[in-house]
Amino acid sequence: MKGEWKMNVHVTNIYGFSPKSVVLISQHEVRNIARNLGFNELAVYIYDSSNEPMNELSSRYDGIIARVSPGDVVFFQSPTWNGVDWDNGLVDKLKAYGCRVVMFIQDVQPLQFESNYYLMSKFISMYNKAEIVIVPSEKMYCRLVEEGLTVKKYIVQHMWDFTVDQTLYSPSFKRKLYFTGDISRFPFVENWHYNTELHVFGNKMENYDYSKVHFGGWLNKTELLLELSKGGFGLVWGNQENPKDEPDYYKMNCSYKLASYLSAGIPVIVPDYLSNADFVKENNIGFVVSSLEEANEMVQNCTEDNYNQMVSNLKHVQYLINNGYFTKKLFVDTIMALD
C-alpha cells in the first residue's frame, strides 16, 4: 500500500524585537492566525550575523527549517530584519530542500528607507525566487515589477488583522481623535493646533511639548482596544503634515494602525493617498481627507447620527478583523493559486 502524501505549510516568524515593535506584533499576529489553520512556525531570531562563519550560518539555517520536507509550502514573512543577504540565504536553503516559497512582502526596505535603495536588486532577486508574492497593495506590485520583479502570481493583502478575544465597549459619539505610534516619527503631533482633541498613545519623548495633545503613553493590546472602543475617531497619518510631501512608500504600504482602530469598532480618518482609502470610503466607515485641517473639520461637523451609522457599518469589518479573516483568506487564496 502506497504511503499517503502530505503537504505541510509553514510560516516564518521573527523574535528578538521589543514587544512594543509593530513589526514583531504584526508578524506574531500572522503566526497566530496561521496556527489556527494548522501551519507550523519557523522561528527566526534577530542577531548580528556580520561575522558569522558560513558553516555556522548554514547550520543555523538547517536548525530553522528542520521541520520542513520537500514539497512543503513556506510563507516567508519579509523582511526578517537580519539583512537581505541573510534572508536570501534562508530562501536558497528552503529552495534547496525542495520547498515552495511564498514571499509575504510586508516592508520593502529599499523603498522604505532612501539610504537602502542600493539594495533593491538584491531584494528583487530574492522575491523572484518565490512562486507567489503577497503584496500590501496593487500599487506596490506595479512598483516592484518596474524594479524587475518577474513573479506573475500575486495576491494583494489589502488589510491587516488585529485579533481580539475580549469584550469591548460600544463606541459612543465623541469629537476627538486617537493616534498611536512612536511620536518622534510624526512631527504633526507636536504642531497640533486644531479644535479637535488629539489623544496619542506611544512611547513618550523627553523635552517634548505635550501641552497641545493628551498623551496616554504606550498601552498593550488589551488596554489600547478598551480605550479606543469608548468612542472617537482613529487617525491614520504619515510622517509629513502635508500629504503631498509624503514619500510614495506610505502610499503603497498596508497600514497596521488602520486595522487596530477598526478592530476597536471606531470610525477612522485616513489620507486620500492611503492604499485602502477606497475601502474606507466604499464601506462608509470613516472619512477620507487631503489635509489635517480637513480631518479636523470632518470631526467637528460630524453629527451623532452620522457617527452611529458609521459604527453600525463597521460591525461586519470589525468582526472580520477581530477574527483574522483577512489573513485567513490571504492564506487560502495563496494555497489555491499554487499549481
C-alpha positions in Angstrom: 0.0 0.0 0.0 1.4 3.3 -1.0 2.1 5.9 1.8 -0.1 8.9 1.9 1.5 12.1 0.6 1.0 15.1 2.9 2.0 18.7 2.3 2.7 20.8 5.4 2.5 24.6 5.4 4.9 26.7 7.5 5.3 30.4 8.2 8.4 32.3 9.4 8.1 34.5 12.4 10.6 36.9 14.0 11.8 37.1 17.6 14.2 39.5 19.4 12.5 42.8 18.8 10.9 44.9 21.6 7.4 43.7 22.5 6.3 47.2 21.5 7.6 46.8 18.0 4.9 46.8 15.3 7.0 44.6 13.0 7.1 41.9 15.8 3.5 42.3 16.8 2.2 42.1 13.2 4.3 39.0 12.4 3.2 37.3 15.6 -0.4 38.1 14.7 0.1 36.4 11.3 1.7 33.4 13.0 -1.2 33.1 15.5 -3.8 33.1 12.7 -1.7 30.6 10.7 -1.5 28.2 13.7 -5.4 28.1 13.7 -5.1 26.8 10.1 -2.6 24.1 11.1 0.5 25.8 9.9 3.9 25.3 11.6 6.1 28.1 12.8 9.7 28.6 11.6 11.2 30.9 14.3 13.8 33.5 13.2 15.8 35.4 15.7 17.2 38.8 15.2 21.0 38.9 15.6 24.2 40.4 14.2 25.4 37.9 11.5 28.1 40.1 10.0 31.0 38.0 11.4 29.3 34.6 11.4 31.3 31.9 9.5 29.5 30.3 6.6 29.4 26.8 8.1 27.8 28.1 11.3 25.3 30.2 9.3 24.4 27.1 7.2 23.9 25.1 10.4 21.7 27.9 11.7 19.5 27.7 8.6 19.3 23.9 9.0 18.0 24.4 12.5 15.4 26.9 11.5 14.0 24.7 8.7 14.4 21.3 10.5 10.6 20.7 10.3 10.2 21.1 6.5 10.1 18.4 3.9 10.3 18.5 0.1 7.0 19.9 -1.4 6.1 21.8 1.8 4.9 25.4 1.4 6.6 28.2 3.3 5.1 31.6 3.8 8.2 33.8 4.2 7.3 37.0 6.2 9.7 39.5 4.6 11.8 41.0 5.8 13.2 39.2 8.9 15.3 42.3 9.5 18.5 40.3 9.6 19.6 41.8 6.3 18.8 40.9 2.7 21.8 38.7 2.2 20.8 36.7 5.3 17.2 36.4 4.1 18.4 35.4 0.6 20.5 32.6 2.1 17.5 31.3 4.0 15.3 31.3 0.9 18.1 29.5 -1.0 18.2 26.9 1.7 14.4 26.4 1.6 14.5 26.0 -2.2 17.4 23.5 -2.0 15.3 21.4 0.4 12.5 21.4 -2.3 10.2 23.8 -0.5 7.7 26.0 -2.3 8.2 29.6 -1.2 5.5 32.2 -0.9 7.0 35.7 -0.3 4.8 37.6 2.1 6.1 41.1 1.5 5.3 43.4 4.4 8.1 46.0 4.2 10.4 46.8 1.3 13.4 48.4 2.9 14.9 49.9 -0.2 11.7 51.8 -0.7 11.1 52.4 3.0 14.5 54.0 3.6 16.0 56.0 0.8 19.5 55.2 2.0 18.8 51.5 1.4 17.7 51.9 -2.2 21.1 50.5 -3.4 19.9 47.1 -2.1 16.9 46.9 -4.4 18.4 44.5 -6.9 19.1 42.0 -4.0 15.5 42.2 -2.8 14.1 41.7 -6.3 16.4 38.7 -6.8 15.0 37.2 -3.6 11.4 37.9 -4.4 11.9 36.3 -7.8 12.7 33.0 -6.2 9.1 32.7 -4.9 6.2 31.0 -6.7 3.8 33.6 -5.4 4.3 37.0 -3.8 1.9 38.6 -1.4 2.0 42.4 -1.7 0.5 45.2 0.5 -1.3 46.8 -2.5 -1.7 46.7 -6.2 0.4 49.8 -6.4 3.3 48.1 -4.6 3.2 45.1 -7.1 3.4 47.5 -10.1 6.3 49.3 -8.5 8.2 46.1 -7.9 7.6 45.0 -11.4 9.2 48.3 -12.6 12.2 47.3 -10.4 12.5 43.9 -12.0 10.0 41.6 -10.3 9.1 38.7 -12.7 6.8 36.7 -10.5 3.4 36.6 -12.3 1.2 35.3 -9.5 0.5 37.7 -6.7 -2.1 38.2 -4.0 -2.9 41.7 -2.6 -3.1 41.8 1.2 -5.4 44.9 1.4 -5.9 44.7 5.2 -4.1 43.6 8.3 -6.0 41.7 11.0 -6.0 42.6 14.7 -7.4 39.7 16.6 -9.4 40.3 19.7 -10.6 37.9 22.4 -12.1 40.3 24.8 -15.4 42.2 25.2 -15.1 45.8 24.1 -17.2 48.9 24.7 -19.8 50.1 22.2 -18.3 53.3 20.8 -20.2 56.5 21.7 -20.0 59.7 19.8 -17.1 61.9 20.8 -15.4 64.7 18.8 -11.8 63.5 19.5 -9.0 61.8 17.5 -6.8 58.9 18.6 -3.4 58.4 17.2 -1.0 55.6 18.0 2.7 55.4 17.2 6.3 56.5 18.0 5.7 60.2 18.0 9.3 61.0 17.3 8.5 60.0 13.7 5.4 62.2 13.5 6.1 65.9 13.8 2.5 66.9 13.2 1.7 65.7 16.8 3.8 68.5 18.4 2.5 71.0 15.9 -1.2 70.1 16.6 -3.3 73.4 16.6 -6.8 72.2 15.7 -10.0 72.4 17.7 -10.4 68.6 17.8 -8.7 66.9 20.8 -5.8 64.6 19.9 -5.1 61.7 22.2 -1.8 60.0 21.5 -0.7 56.6 22.6 3.0 55.7 22.1 6.5 56.0 23.5 7.0 59.2 25.4 9.8 61.5 24.4 11.8 63.8 26.7 11.8 67.6 26.1 8.6 67.3 24.0 5.8 69.8 24.3 2.7 67.8 25.3 0.5 70.8 26.1 -1.3 70.6 22.8 -2.2 66.9 23.0 -3.5 64.3 25.5 -0.7 61.8 25.9 -1.6 58.4 27.2 1.7 56.6 26.9 2.2 53.1 25.5 -0.6 50.6 26.1 -0.7 46.9 25.5 -3.2 45.5 23.1 -5.9 44.9 25.6 -5.6 48.3 27.2 -5.5 50.1 23.9 -8.6 48.4 22.5 -10.6 49.1 25.6 -9.6 52.8 25.5 -10.3 53.2 21.8 -13.6 51.4 21.9 -15.1 54.0 24.2 -15.6 56.2 21.1 -14.0 58.8 18.9 -12.1 58.6 15.6 -8.9 56.8 14.8 -6.4 58.9 12.8 -4.1 57.4 10.2 -1.4 59.8 9.1 2.1 59.7 7.8 5.4 61.5 8.7 4.5 64.6 6.8 1.9 67.2 7.8 1.2 67.8 4.1 0.2 64.6 2.2 1.8 65.9 -1.0 5.2 65.7 0.7 4.6 62.1 1.8 7.0 59.5 0.3 5.5 57.1 -2.2 6.2 54.2 0.2 3.4 55.2 2.5 1.0 55.2 -0.5 1.9 51.6 -1.3 2.1 50.1 2.1 -0.7 48.5 4.2 -1.4 50.3 7.4 -1.4 48.2 10.6 -2.6 51.3 12.5 -5.8 51.3 10.5 -6.6 47.7 11.5 -6.1 48.5 15.2 -8.7 51.3 15.0 -11.2 49.2 13.0 -10.8 46.3 15.4 -11.9 48.6 18.2 -15.0 49.4 16.2 -14.4 53.2 15.8 -14.6 55.2 12.6 -11.4 56.3 11.0 -9.9 59.3 9.3 -7.3 58.5 6.6 -5.4 60.4 4.0 -6.6 60.1 0.4 -3.3 58.5 -0.7 -3.7 55.5 1.6 -3.7 52.2 -0.3 -7.0 51.2 1.3 -8.6 54.7 1.3 -11.2 53.4 -1.1 -12.1 50.6 1.3 -12.9 53.2 4.0 -15.0 55.3 1.6 -16.9 52.4 0.0 -17.9 50.9 3.3 -18.7 54.3 4.9 -16.6 53.6 8.0 -14.8 56.9 8.2 -13.6 59.9 6.3 -11.0 60.2 3.6 -9.3 63.6 3.7 -6.5 65.5 2.0 -5.2 67.5 5.0 -5.3 67.6 8.8 -7.3 70.7 8.6 -10.0 68.8 6.7 -9.7 66.0 9.2 -10.5 68.5 12.0 -13.5 69.9 10.0 -14.9 66.4 9.4 -14.8 65.6 13.1 -16.3 69.0 14.1 -19.1 68.7 11.5 -20.0 65.1 12.1 -23.3 64.5 13.8 -24.1 61.8 16.3 -26.5 60.1 13.8 -23.7 60.1 11.2 -21.2 58.7 13.7 -23.6 56.0 14.9 -24.3 55.0 11.3 -20.5 54.5 10.6 -20.2 52.5 13.8 -23.0 50.3 12.6 -21.4 49.9 9.2 -18.2 48.9 10.9 -19.7 45.8 12.7 -19.0 43.4 9.8 -15.5 44.7 9.1 -14.7 44.7 12.8 -15.8 41.0 13.0 -13.6 40.0 10.1 -10.5 41.8 11.5 -11.1 40.6 15.1 -11.3 37.0 13.9 -8.4 37.0 11.5 -10.4 36.5 8.3 -8.4 38.8 6.1 -5.3 36.9 6.8 -7.1 33.5 6.6 -8.4 34.4 3.2 -4.9 35.5 2.1 -3.5 32.1 3.1 -6.4 30.2 1.4 -6.3 32.2 -1.8 -2.5 31.8 -2.0 -2.6 28.0 -1.5 -5.4 27.7 -4.0 -3.3 29.7 -6.5 -0.3 27.2 -6.2 -0.2 24.9 -9.2 
